[in-house]
Amino acid sequence: MVLTTLIGGNRESRTIADGTYMIGRNPSCPVCFDFPDVSERHAILTVRGGKAVVEDLHSANGTYVNGEQIDGPVELDGGMVVQVGESMLRVCGDDERPADDIGDAQPPEAAYEVPPCEDGEPAPDPLRELRRSVQEQIQKELLKRMDMKRLTVQGVDRDGLEETAREKIGQIIDEVVANGRLPDGIDPVRLEEDVFNEAMRLGPLEDLIADDSVSEIMVNGPDKVYVERDGRLQLSDCQFTDDASVLAVIERIIAPLGRRCDESQPYVDARLADGSRVNAIIAPLALSGPTITIRKFSKKALTPDDFIRFGTWTHNAAEFMKLCVWLRKNVIVAGGTGSGKTTLLNLLSGYIPRSERIVTVEDAAELRLQQPHVVRLEARPPNIEGKGAVPIRDLVKNCLRMRPDRIIVGECRGGEALDMLQAMNTGHDGSLTTVHANSPRDVISRLETMVLMSGMDLPSRAIREQIASAVDIIIHESRLSDGSRKVTAITEVTGLEGSQIVMQDLFAFSQKGVGPDGRILGEFKPTGAMPSWFDQLAGRGIKCDPRMFDPDCTADFSVERVK
């Protein structure tokens, strides 16, 4: 059939094959009318067996056929004119001549194909656009039939709401199928699941969250959802209906935590039920639309052997860190954003004896410790009146009164660093925390800066004395250019000489080059330096072979308690 469009006096004709064609302002629409009075997805044109049907998609300004607004599917003949905003189109059979002034149109082109996007990738599949439109209409019908407010007032719990929603969605889709209104190519079972996820759960993100190969999800507005797989970013085919759908997902994530994200507080940190970390930021700060970043954690707790298999560290490095935790050394895990600090902190906590009492302090509770005696504390943001905030610093002070054997602070990023150092220096050995830093040496500078953020006017030497006395081991992890995460240094803080903190690397990663597949080639091995406290091990009832620290020795050694 021949599709003729009239846009601002410009007329164009082309041959179109059987299929579905989205009409709207969005550049991905096969029939694009880029005008303010046209909705993003305004109407849908279906061509089958020589017949054309147009249907409005609940657009803001409506769709008109021969001057009359339509409220359902309308079959077109060669003489009917469809008006979308100020633009018009007409569909005729191949052997029909368009009426009157259509005669001087351009000769028909080849059968219509979806045009490529500006970046060279093919434009979205029209069927996917149609599926999104159908899904949106079913969601609107669901809201009409399901009175959420009334059900909530009646005390219906979440499971009850989900059961009711599934029932209503099934009824609506059955009616659509029975009336022959479900377009060809759309699976009603999959459609039901998509509508349910959008209405009651995390919408299009549900499949990505269930996908174990995805480590991070980044929503840049409703139309662009990126994922990280194997350390590399990829654009997924997941999309939201509009900004409101993204905002609804943000609300579902933060509501159970008692947090808010609105115009007065347009960004928020939160977590999912499985501990995955969530950050959301909305307008007016986010110009490209509501933005969500979800850093997923593995469904199963990673073990030291997993880290060895991934190439994150070596067997001897794992045994040495186990030794440090056994000896109650204060350990700081450092690295950049996304380098895996929290995952490594979780793993190190697994070395803590099950008989000890552990208190964790976090902004958003993410750690998943396996010991039976764990007390978890989570900071609280201010309420809508700007009151009631409980920062990490107050929780660190409070946990000192809770008789902890170990204190684990999810991340030090401010004045709480001073309280953490004081705790390490006053009998709470074996504490663990993370710090953002580019190298072990930078950790010292970062700690000094954070102590000054506490508001205490301490001299530089006093701060460095606190750090040198409190911190025993710094383990630094990096995300390399190939996306892999590796422990790049295990460093001992040996003391203070003059005004400088003295450190020595015990293990270090040396990059050798880049492989043909883009992978970083290198070796993580001992430097030859021995821990300053190695001679004390025998007296502590621990057996450790000194060859573990020999850079020329390739054997694996294990740390053992002497019975």
Secondary structure, DSSP 8 states (H G I E B T S, - for coil): -EEEEEETTEEEEEE--SEEEEEESSTTSSEE--STTS-TT-EEEEEETTEEEEEE-S-SS-EEETTEE-SS-EEE-TT--EEETTEEEEEE-TT----GGGGGS----SS----B-TTSSB---HHHHHHHHHHHHHHHHHHHH--HHHHHHTT--HHHHHHHHHHHHHHHHHHHHHTT-S-TT--HHHHHHHHHHHHHS-TTHHHHHH-TTEEEEEEESTT-EEEEETTEEEE-S---SSHHHHHHHHHHHHGGGT---SSSS-EEEEE-TT--EEEEE-TTT-TTS-EEEEE---SS---HHHHHHHTSS-HHHHHHHHHHHHTT--EEEEE-TTSSHHHHHHHHHTTS-TTS-EEEEESS------SSSEEEEE-B---TTS---B-HHHHHHHHTTS--SEEEES---STHHHHHHHHHTTT-TT-EEEEE-SSHHHHHHHHHHHHHTTT----HHHHHHHHHHH--EEEEEEE-TTS-EEEEEEEEEEEEETTEEEEEEEEEEEEEEE-TTS-EEEEEEE-S---TTGGGTGGGTEE--GGGG-TT-------EE--
